[in-house]
Amino acid sequence: MTEKRIKAVIPAAGLGTRFLPATKAMPKEMLPVVDKPAIQYVVEEAVASGIDDILIILGRNKNNISNHFDSVPELESNLANKGDHEKLRRVKAPTELADIHFVRQGEPKGLGHAVLRSRNHVGDSTFAVLLGDDLIDVRDTLLTKMIDENQKSGLTVIALMEVDPEHIHMYGAAAVEATDDPDVVRVTGLVEKPKKEDAPSNFAVIGRYVLNPGVFDILERTEPGKGGEIQLTDALQELAVTEGVLGVVFRGRRYDTGDRVDYIKAIVQLASDRDDLGPELRPWLKDFASQL
């Protein structure tokens, strides 16, 4: 549990164009990963880190997300009458996870703009931002470590992961300096989606941030950057220069559900590790792979 109560913000206003036509009417955050929508894993991660107040930033046609975290009395009553208590537990679980709030982003003007929309809810408190595309395995610790580092240093903390230099153009890239902790680095600069030859390192920013409320004033004056959007990376770059930013290096299991191939891999990996599905799935996968 955290020593200081903080809130979490989950931006979920993206269009999900890489998954069309599946995301034409369904938010990408609601695509199932085994038997739960992706966004539920993210909410559960925040709750496991001691956070019980969560704001989800919605876009158009995202009502399915708020419906998922609301109760469904008819379904719950039907399952209760049938005595199907296990399914009833699973249906009620999302509703009971935390105090969940919703606000609309309006126009999709970028991650920085989405974070700025949380200002009224967050107020003058430190807060965590969790992106729904990045699922962190429940067996690995990341957000708790980031919150601890923020509380010790008072600095903004971002999550970093070493990636193949050929893929750094897909991420924000960080220039870093070592600290006494091998899992923590000082971030001296950030570049949004650089070319391989322009990247300061192969340390990629992944979708977890612990931000101080001062970031809102920076975002207010941040001009649209790459892609014509207000980039959170640009605000973090200013913080890295003026106040300091720490990076927690994550070496655990991460599933990128924003990419179609990685989304399929995430389902296979998570299902294979489950006690209820793995014993049947793993032998089939071995047989299937042997035929390729």
Secondary structure, DSSP 8 states (H G I E B T S, - for coil): --SS--EEEEEE----GGGTTTTTTS-GGGSEETTEEHHHHHHHHHHHTT--EEEEEE-TT-HHHHHHTS--HHHHHHHHHHT-HHHHHHHHHHHHSSEEEEEE--S---HHHHHHTTHHHHTTS-EEEE-TTEEE-TTS--HHHHHHHHHHH-SEEEEEEE--GGGGGGSEEEEEEE-SSTTEEEEEEEEES--GGG-S-SEEEEEEEEE-TTHHHHHHH----GGGS--HHHHHHHHHHHT-EEEEE--S-EEETTSHHHHHHHHHHHHHH-TTTHHHHHHHHHHHHHT-
